[in-house]
Amino acid sequence: MTQVLPSFGRRPSIVPTPAEPEPPAQATEPAPSTPSLSTQEVPDKAIMELRQICLSRLDPSAVAALPVERLAVDVERLIAETANDRRIQLNGREQRRLAHELVDDIVGLGPLEPLLEDESISEIMINGPNKVFIERRGKVVLSHVRFRDTGHLVNVCHRIAAGAGRRVDESSPMCDARLKDGSRVNIVFPPLALDGPYCTIRKFGKKSINFAKLIEWKALTVQVANVLEIASSARLNVIISGGTGSGKTTMMNAMSQLIDAGERVVTVEDTAELQLQQPHVVRLETRPPSLEGRGEVTQRDLMKNALRMRPDRIIIGEVRGAEAFDMLQAMNTGHDGSMSTIHANNTRDALTRIENMVQMGNMGLPSKAIRTQIVGAVDLIVQVERQRDGGRRVTQVTEVCGMDGDVVTLNDVFRFEVEGEGPDGRLFGSYQVNRLPPACQARLAYFGLERAWKAALDGA
């Protein structure tokens, strides 16, 4: 049997005492997880000494070979033995807390582990060792989690970066990485970060999101969902627009579930977040430059390569630069049903941003030529927004109709109008529906979906 602790066997192991009952969860918020010892504002000196002694007695090679459950038991036994030797009074609950904290530091991400396991948390924002904010249900609050000191936070950041094959330090102070579960991480180190390392974690949802779930969350209505399903079935090219954290990727994941299983889908992303369920998916991810400044692979490089991979649809995680031109080219060259996201405040701004990004590529194209490309490529824009009550909703579904002189003409198929605020602080409203004949009527007729579109607008 593998021995983690050389001193084990000299004293009988301590049987953990039953955990004290936790208070019942509130109706609106789940009960917070029990804070670890590292979250105390002034850590007890004896506890810190006990921690250091236990860490020094662990055999790293043996620790790596043990499952987490067995490691936690062995570490708790070591804590009990060391506490007895040092005359440190710890009850069973304190021993378990310290054991879990040590295990998280050894094999996990320290104080972040409880936050990563909490499925109600969507984002973790670390502003130095003593300020860890979380987003839950669209609201950002300060959590109880603390790091022991700046060095503790630095070690956790180094572990995250190393796990993704990246490096972050003063010479390379910014890093984008991904956790094993797919969560997206951004790290900023001093001297760029003035109050200690900053780390932002966008958690990766463990459950796939579909339109039924979005309707349940009141992100849209059945009527809007039916129109978006028809748009996917008719292979319309869709841009999903919105601000940071508004739910663009979630909406794209929901729409992607409507893609036929027989289609070859190529995804291009900066950091892989999409959760496509189809069997024929090719996932491409960019690569940053090495420390020598070589080896960078951009989204534009991947877009050019994706066109040679015989895709039926191309899905771009987010357009933010000159690759917008290649996206328009792909949508205009037979890859109907392609999708992408973009940061913009409304659907009109989304088209303006695409035009500006194409010009960033120094193509030398006049504005009218770019707008003509946009009109020929983009069929539908879906605007999502995180509103002041924390809810994420579809606020516009806009059709790109054509050109009127130098201006792109748009038609808001749906527009969400806020009508008031309920006693629980949640906003409520309704969708204004425009029942004009769609500009994509010929495409709908080709797929036999013209009547279905009309029925969806009528709420039938």
VEXDREN-2710 file (C-alpha; in Angstrom, 1 decimal):
% VEXDREN-2710
k/r/px/py/pz
1/MET/0.0/0.0/0.0
2/THR/1.3/3.4/-0.9
3/GLN/2.5/5.4/2.1
4/VAL/1.8/9.2/1.9
5/LEU/3.0/10.0/5.4
6/PRO/6.1/8.3/6.9
7/SER/4.8/8.7/10.4
8/PHE/1.5/6.8/9.9
9/GLY/1.0/3.7/11.9
10/ARG/2.5/5.0/15.1
11/ARG/-0.8/6.2/16.4
12/PRO/-4.4/5.0/15.7
13/SER/-6.2/7.0/13.0
14/ILE/-8.8/9.4/14.3
15/VAL/-12.4/8.7/13.2
16/PRO/-14.1/11.8/11.8
17/THR/-16.9/13.1/14.0
18/PRO/-20.3/13.7/12.4
19/ALA/-20.6/17.0/10.7
20/GLU/-22.7/19.6/12.4
21/PRO/-26.0/20.2/10.7
22/GLU/-26.0/23.2/8.3
23/PRO/-28.8/25.8/8.5
24/PRO/-31.5/25.4/5.8
25/ALA/-31.1/27.2/2.5
26/GLN/-33.1/30.3/1.9
27/ALA/-35.8/30.3/-0.7
28/THR/-34.0/32.8/-2.9
29/GLU/-30.4/31.9/-2.5
30/PRO/-28.6/28.6/-1.8
31/ALA/-26.8/28.3/1.5
32/PRO/-23.2/29.4/1.1
33/SER/-20.5/26.7/1.4
34/THR/-18.7/26.5/4.7
35/PRO/-15.7/28.9/4.6
36/SER/-12.3/27.4/4.9
37/LEU/-9.8/28.4/7.5
38/SER/-8.0/30.5/4.9
39/THR/-11.0/32.8/4.8
40/GLN/-10.5/34.0/8.3
41/GLU/-9.4/37.7/8.4
42/VAL/-6.7/37.0/10.9
43/PRO/-5.4/33.4/10.6
44/ASP/-4.5/31.8/13.9
45/LYS/-0.7/31.5/14.2
46/ALA/-0.9/28.0/15.5
47/ILE/-3.1/26.9/12.6
48/MET/-0.6/28.4/10.1
49/GLU/2.2/26.6/11.9
50/LEU/0.2/23.3/11.8
51/ARG/-0.4/23.8/8.1
52/GLN/3.3/24.3/7.3
53/ILE/4.3/21.2/9.3
54/CYS/1.7/19.0/7.6
55/LEU/2.8/20.2/4.1
56/SER/6.4/19.5/4.9
57/ARG/5.6/15.9/6.0
58/LEU/3.7/15.0/2.8
59/ASP/5.6/12.9/0.3
60/PRO/4.8/14.5/-3.2
61/SER/5.3/11.3/-5.2
62/ALA/3.0/9.4/-3.0
63/VAL/0.4/12.2/-3.0
64/ALA/0.3/12.2/-6.8
65/ALA/-0.5/8.5/-6.8
66/LEU/-3.5/8.6/-4.4
67/PRO/-7.2/9.4/-5.3
68/VAL/-8.5/12.6/-3.7
69/GLU/-10.9/10.8/-1.3
70/ARG/-8.0/8.7/0.1
71/LEU/-5.7/11.7/0.3
72/ALA/-8.3/13.6/2.3
73/VAL/-8.5/10.8/4.9
74/ASP/-4.7/10.5/5.2
75/VAL/-4.2/14.3/5.5
76/GLU/-6.9/14.5/8.2
77/ARG/-5.1/11.8/10.2
78/LEU/-1.8/13.6/9.8
79/ILE/-3.4/16.8/11.1
80/ALA/-4.7/15.0/14.2
81/GLU/-1.3/13.5/14.9
82/THR/0.6/16.8/14.4
83/ALA/-2.0/18.7/16.5
84/ASN/-1.5/16.3/19.4
85/ASP/2.3/16.5/19.1
86/ARG/2.1/20.4/19.2
87/ARG/-0.6/20.5/21.8
88/ILE/-2.9/22.4/19.4
89/GLN/-6.6/22.0/20.3
90/LEU/-8.7/21.2/17.2
91/ASN/-12.1/19.6/17.1
92/GLY/-13.2/17.2/14.4
93/ARG/-14.9/19.9/12.3
94/GLU/-11.8/22.1/12.3
95/GLN/-9.6/19.1/11.4
96/ARG/-11.9/18.3/8.4
97/ARG/-11.8/22.0/7.3
98/LEU/-8.1/22.2/7.4
99/ALA/-7.7/18.8/5.7
100/HIS/-10.0/19.9/2.8
101/GLU/-8.1/23.1/2.5
102/LEU/-4.8/21.4/2.3
103/VAL/-6.1/18.9/-0.3
104/ASP/-7.5/21.7/-2.4
105/ASP/-4.1/23.5/-2.2
106/ILE/-2.2/20.3/-3.1
107/VAL/-4.3/18.9/-6.0
108/GLY/-6.8/21.7/-6.8
109/LEU/-7.1/25.5/-6.9
110/GLY/-7.1/26.2/-3.2
111/PRO/-10.0/28.4/-2.0
112/LEU/-11.5/28.5/-5.5
113/GLU/-12.6/24.9/-5.4
114/PRO/-15.9/25.5/-3.5
115/LEU/-16.8/28.3/-6.0
116/LEU/-16.0/26.1/-9.0
117/GLU/-18.2/23.3/-7.7
118/ASP/-21.2/25.7/-7.0
119/GLU/-23.3/25.5/-10.2
120/SER/-25.2/28.6/-9.3
121/ILE/-22.1/30.7/-9.8
122/SER/-21.5/31.8/-13.4
123/GLU/-18.4/34.0/-13.0
124/ILE/-15.5/34.4/-10.4
125/MET/-13.6/37.7/-10.3
126/ILE/-10.5/37.9/-8.2
127/ASN/-9.2/41.4/-7.5
128/GLY/-6.2/40.6/-5.3
129/PRO/-6.0/38.1/-2.4
130/ASN/-8.7/39.6/-0.3
131/LYS/-11.4/40.5/-2.8
132/VAL/-13.1/37.6/-4.6
133/PHE/-16.4/38.6/-6.3
134/ILE/-18.9/36.1/-7.7
135/GLU/-21.8/36.4/-10.1
136/ARG/-24.9/34.5/-9.3
137/ARG/-28.2/34.9/-11.2
138/GLY/-26.8/38.0/-12.9
139/LYS/-25.9/39.8/-9.7
140/VAL/-22.3/40.4/-8.6
141/VAL/-21.5/40.1/-4.9
142/LEU/-18.4/39.9/-2.7
143/SER/-17.8/36.3/-1.6
144/HIS/-16.4/35.0/1.7
145/VAL/-13.4/33.5/0.0
146/ARG/-9.9/34.9/0.8
147/PHE/-6.4/33.8/-0.1
148/ARG/-3.8/33.6/2.6
149/ASP/-1.6/36.2/1.0
150/THR/-0.5/37.4/-2.4
151/GLY/2.0/34.5/-2.8
152/HIS/-0.9/32.0/-2.3
153/LEU/-2.9/33.7/-5.1
154/VAL/0.2/33.8/-7.4
155/ASN/0.7/30.0/-6.9
156/VAL/-2.9/29.3/-7.9
157/CYS/-2.5/31.5/-11.0
158/HIS/0.7/29.7/-12.0
159/ARG/-1.1/26.4/-11.6
160/ILE/-3.9/27.5/-13.8
161/ALA/-1.6/28.8/-16.5
162/ALA/0.7/25.7/-16.4
163/GLY/-2.3/23.4/-16.7
164/ALA/-3.1/25.1/-20.0
165/GLY/0.5/25.0/-21.2
166/ARG/0.8/28.8/-20.7
167/ARG/3.1/31.0/-18.6
168/VAL/2.3/34.1/-16.6
169/ASP/4.8/36.3/-14.8
170/GLU/6.2/39.9/-14.8
171/SER/7.7/39.4/-18.2
172/SER/4.5/38.0/-19.7
173/PRO/1.8/39.5/-17.4
174/MET/-1.3/38.6/-19.4
175/CYS/-2.6/35.1/-20.0
176/ASP/-5.7/33.5/-21.4
177/ALA/-6.2/29.9/-20.4
178/ARG/-8.8/27.2/-19.9
179/LEU/-9.5/24.9/-17.0
180/LYS/-10.0/21.2/-17.4
181/ASP/-13.8/21.6/-17.4
182/GLY/-13.6/24.2/-20.2
183/SER/-14.0/27.3/-18.0
184/ARG/-12.4/30.4/-19.5
185/VAL/-9.7/32.1/-17.5
186/ASN/-8.0/35.5/-17.9
187/ILE/-5.0/36.4/-15.6
188/VAL/-3.3/39.8/-15.3
189/PHE/-0.1/40.1/-13.2
190/PRO/1.8/43.1/-11.8
191/PRO/3.1/45.5/-12.9
192/LEU/0.0/45.8/-15.0
193/ALA/-2.2/44.7/-12.1
194/LEU/-1.8/47.3/-9.3
195/ASP/-3.4/45.5/-6.4
196/GLY/-2.0/42.0/-6.8
197/PRO/-2.8/39.4/-9.5
198/TYR/-6.3/39.7/-11.1
199/CYS/-8.0/36.6/-12.3
200/THR/-11.4/36.3/-14.0
201/ILE/-13.0/32.9/-14.5
202/ARG/-16.0/32.4/-16.8
203/LYS/-17.4/29.1/-15.7
204/PHE/-18.2/26.4/-18.2
205/GLY/-21.8/25.2/-17.8
206/LYS/-21.9/21.4/-17.1
207/LYS/-25.4/21.1/-18.6
208/SER/-26.3/21.9/-22.2
209/ILE/-28.8/24.7/-22.6
210/ASN/-31.7/24.4/-25.0
211/PHE/-34.6/26.7/-25.9
212/ALA/-36.9/24.9/-23.4
213/LYS/-34.5/26.0/-20.6
214/LEU/-34.2/29.5/-21.9
215/ILE/-38.0/29.8/-22.0
216/GLU/-38.2/28.6/-18.4
217/TRP/-35.7/31.3/-17.4
218/LYS/-37.8/33.9/-19.3
219/ALA/-34.9/34.7/-21.6
220/LEU/-37.4/34.5/-24.5
221/THR/-40.9/33.3/-25.3
222/VAL/-42.1/30.3/-27.2
223/GLN/-43.0/32.6/-30.1
224/VAL/-39.4/33.9/-30.4
225/ALA/-38.0/30.4/-29.9
226/ASN/-40.1/29.1/-32.8
227/VAL/-38.8/31.8/-35.2
228/LEU/-35.2/31.1/-34.2
229/GLU/-35.7/27.4/-34.8
230/ILE/-37.1/28.1/-38.3
231/ALA/-34.2/30.4/-39.0
232/SER/-31.8/27.5/-38.1
233/SER/-33.8/25.0/-40.2
234/ALA/-33.8/27.4/-43.2
235/ARG/-30.0/27.8/-42.8
236/LEU/-30.1/31.5/-42.3
237/ASN/-26.8/33.2/-41.4
238/VAL/-27.1/34.5/-37.8
239/ILE/-25.1/37.0/-35.8
240/ILE/-25.7/37.0/-32.0
241/SER/-25.0/40.4/-30.6
242/GLY/-24.7/41.7/-27.0
243/GLY/-22.6/43.1/-24.2
244/THR/-20.1/41.2/-22.0
245/GLY/-21.8/38.5/-20.0
246/SER/-25.1/39.0/-21.7
247/GLY/-25.5/35.3/-22.7
248/LYS/-24.3/35.3/-26.3
249/THR/-22.5/32.0/-26.1
250/THR/-25.4/30.4/-24.2
251/MET/-27.8/31.5/-27.0
252/MET/-25.4/30.2/-29.7
253/ASN/-25.2/26.8/-27.9
254/ALA/-29.0/26.7/-27.8
255/MET/-29.3/27.5/-31.5
256/SER/-26.5/25.1/-32.5
257/GLN/-28.6/22.2/-31.1
258/LEU/-30.9/22.6/-34.0
259/ILE/-28.2/21.8/-36.6
260/ASP/-28.7/18.5/-38.4
261/ALA/-26.6/15.6/-37.3
262/GLY/-25.4/14.9/-40.8
263/GLU/-23.7/18.3/-41.3
264/ARG/-20.0/19.0/-40.9
265/VAL/-19.6/21.9/-38.5
266/VAL/-16.2/23.7/-38.1
267/THR/-15.9/26.0/-35.0
268/VAL/-13.3/28.7/-34.7
269/GLU/-12.7/30.2/-31.2
270/ASP/-10.2/32.2/-29.2
271/THR/-11.0/30.0/-26.1
272/ALA/-13.1/27.0/-26.7
273/GLU/-16.5/27.5/-25.0
274/LEU/-19.1/26.1/-27.5
275/GLN/-20.8/22.8/-26.5
276/LEU/-22.0/21.4/-29.8
277/GLN/-23.7/18.0/-29.5
278/GLN/-23.5/17.0/-33.2
279/PRO/-21.3/14.0/-34.1
280/HIS/-19.4/15.7/-36.9
281/VAL/-17.8/18.8/-35.3
282/VAL/-14.3/20.0/-35.9
283/ARG/-13.1/22.4/-33.2
284/LEU/-10.3/24.9/-33.8
285/GLU/-8.7/27.2/-31.2
286/THR/-6.2/30.0/-31.6
287/ARG/-2.7/29.9/-30.2
288/PRO/-0.8/32.8/-28.6
289/PRO/2.8/33.6/-29.5
290/SER/5.6/32.0/-27.6
291/LEU/7.9/33.9/-25.4
292/GLU/10.1/34.5/-28.4
293/GLY/7.1/36.0/-30.2
294/ARG/6.7/33.1/-32.7
295/GLY/4.1/30.5/-33.4
296/GLU/1.0/32.7/-33.1
297/VAL/-2.1/31.3/-34.8
298/THR/-5.0/33.9/-35.1
299/GLN/-8.7/33.5/-35.8
300/ARG/-8.1/34.8/-39.3
301/ASP/-5.6/32.0/-39.9
302/LEU/-8.1/29.4/-38.7
303/MET/-10.9/31.0/-40.7
304/LYS/-8.8/30.6/-43.9
305/ASN/-8.0/27.0/-43.1
306/ALA/-11.6/26.2/-42.1
307/LEU/-12.7/27.1/-45.7
308/ARG/-10.4/24.2/-46.9
309/MET/-12.0/21.7/-44.6
310/ARG/-15.3/21.2/-46.5
311/PRO/-17.5/22.6/-43.8
312/ASP/-21.3/22.8/-44.1
313/ARG/-21.5/25.4/-41.5
314/ILE/-18.8/27.6/-39.9
315/ILE/-19.3/28.8/-36.3
316/ILE/-17.1/31.6/-35.0
317/GLY/-17.0/31.9/-31.2
318/GLU/-16.6/35.7/-31.4
319/VAL/-15.6/38.1/-34.1
320/ARG/-13.4/40.9/-32.8
321/GLY/-11.0/41.9/-35.6
322/ALA/-10.0/41.5/-39.3
323/GLU/-11.4/38.0/-39.4
324/ALA/-14.8/39.6/-39.9
325/PHE/-14.0/39.9/-43.6
326/ASP/-13.3/36.2/-43.8
327/MET/-16.5/35.5/-42.0
328/LEU/-18.5/37.5/-44.5
329/GLN/-16.6/35.7/-47.3
330/ALA/-17.6/32.3/-45.8
331/MET/-21.2/33.3/-45.4
332/ASN/-21.2/34.5/-49.0
333/THR/-19.6/31.3/-50.5
334/GLY/-22.1/28.6/-49.8
335/HIS/-21.7/28.0/-46.1
336/ASP/-25.3/28.9/-45.2
337/GLY/-26.4/28.5/-41.6
338/SER/-23.2/29.9/-40.2
339/MET/-23.2/31.8/-36.9
340/SER/-21.0/34.1/-34.9
341/THR/-21.2/36.4/-31.9
342/ILE/-20.1/40.1/-31.6
343/HIS/-20.1/42.7/-28.9
344/ALA/-22.6/45.5/-29.6
345/ASN/-25.3/47.4/-27.9
346/ASN/-28.0/46.9/-30.5
347/THR/-28.5/45.3/-33.9
348/ARG/-27.7/48.4/-35.8
349/ASP/-24.5/48.8/-33.9
350/ALA/-23.6/45.2/-34.7
351/LEU/-23.5/45.9/-38.4
352/THR/-21.4/49.1/-37.8
353/ARG/-18.9/47.1/-35.8
354/ILE/-18.6/44.4/-38.5
355/GLU/-17.9/47.2/-41.0
356/ASN/-15.3/48.8/-38.8
357/MET/-13.6/45.4/-38.2
358/VAL/-13.4/44.7/-41.9
359/GLN/-11.7/48.1/-42.4
360/MET/-9.2/47.1/-39.6
361/GLY/-7.9/44.5/-42.0
362/ASN/-6.7/47.3/-44.4
363/MET/-8.6/45.8/-47.3
364/GLY/-9.0/49.2/-48.9
365/LEU/-12.7/48.5/-49.6
366/PRO/-15.1/51.4/-49.7
367/SER/-17.9/51.5/-47.1
368/LYS/-20.6/50.8/-49.6
369/ALA/-18.8/47.6/-50.8
370/ILE/-18.5/46.4/-47.3
371/ARG/-22.2/47.0/-46.5
372/THR/-23.1/45.2/-49.7
373/GLN/-21.1/42.2/-48.5
374/ILE/-22.8/42.4/-45.1
375/VAL/-26.3/42.5/-46.7
376/GLY/-25.5/39.5/-48.8
377/ALA/-24.0/37.5/-45.9
378/VAL/-26.0/38.2/-42.8
379/ASP/-29.7/37.3/-42.6
380/LEU/-30.6/37.7/-38.9
381/ILE/-29.2/39.4/-35.9
382/VAL/-30.3/38.3/-32.4
383/GLN/-29.6/40.9/-29.7
384/VAL/-29.3/39.6/-26.1
385/GLU/-28.9/41.8/-23.0
386/ARG/-28.3/41.5/-19.3
387/GLN/-30.8/43.8/-17.8
388/ARG/-30.7/45.7/-14.5
389/ASP/-32.6/42.9/-12.6
390/GLY/-29.8/40.5/-13.6
391/GLY/-31.9/38.6/-16.1
392/ARG/-30.5/37.9/-19.6
393/ARG/-33.1/38.3/-22.3
394/VAL/-33.4/38.4/-26.1
395/THR/-34.3/42.1/-26.7
396/GLN/-34.3/42.2/-30.5
397/VAL/-34.6/39.8/-33.4
398/THR/-33.7/41.8/-36.5
399/GLU/-33.8/40.9/-40.1
400/VAL/-31.2/42.4/-42.6
401/CYS/-33.4/43.4/-45.5
402/GLY/-31.2/45.2/-48.1
403/MET/-29.7/48.5/-49.1
404/ASP/-31.4/51.9/-49.4
405/GLY/-28.8/54.0/-51.1
406/ASP/-25.8/53.7/-48.7
407/VAL/-27.8/52.6/-45.7
408/VAL/-28.5/49.0/-44.7
409/THR/-32.3/48.6/-44.0
410/LEU/-33.3/46.5/-41.0
411/ASN/-36.6/45.1/-39.8
412/ASP/-37.2/44.3/-36.1
413/VAL/-39.1/41.0/-36.2
414/PHE/-39.3/41.1/-32.4
415/ARG/-38.5/43.9/-30.0
416/PHE/-38.8/43.5/-26.2
417/GLU/-40.5/46.4/-24.4
418/VAL/-40.1/46.7/-20.6
419/GLU/-43.5/47.4/-19.0
420/GLY/-42.7/47.4/-15.3
421/GLU/-41.1/45.8/-12.3
422/GLY/-42.6/43.1/-10.1
423/PRO/-42.5/43.0/-6.3
424/ASP/-39.5/40.6/-6.5
425/GLY/-37.5/43.2/-8.5
426/ARG/-37.8/41.3/-11.7
427/LEU/-38.6/43.2/-14.9
428/PHE/-41.5/42.2/-17.0
429/GLY/-42.6/43.1/-20.5
430/SER/-43.7/41.9/-23.9
431/TYR/-42.5/41.5/-27.4
432/GLN/-43.7/43.8/-30.2
433/VAL/-44.1/41.8/-33.3
434/ASN/-43.6/43.0/-36.9
435/ARG/-45.6/40.8/-39.3
436/LEU/-44.2/42.3/-42.6
437/PRO/-43.2/39.7/-45.2
438/PRO/-39.6/38.7/-44.5
439/ALA/-36.8/39.5/-46.8
440/CYS/-35.8/35.9/-46.6
441/GLN/-39.1/34.7/-48.0
442/ALA/-37.6/33.0/-51.0
443/ARG/-35.3/31.0/-48.7
444/LEU/-38.2/30.1/-46.4
445/ALA/-40.2/28.9/-49.4
446/TYR/-37.3/26.8/-50.7
447/PHE/-37.3/24.9/-47.4
448/GLY/-41.1/24.8/-47.2
449/LEU/-41.1/26.9/-44.0
450/GLU/-42.9/30.0/-45.3
451/ARG/-46.2/29.1/-43.5
452/ALA/-44.4/28.0/-40.4
453/TRP/-42.7/31.4/-40.2
454/LYS/-46.1/33.2/-40.5
455/ALA/-47.7/30.9/-37.9
456/ALA/-44.8/31.5/-35.5
457/LEU/-45.2/35.3/-35.8
458/ASP/-49.0/34.8/-35.2
459/GLY/-48.2/32.8/-32.1
460/ALA/-49.9/29.7/-33.5
END
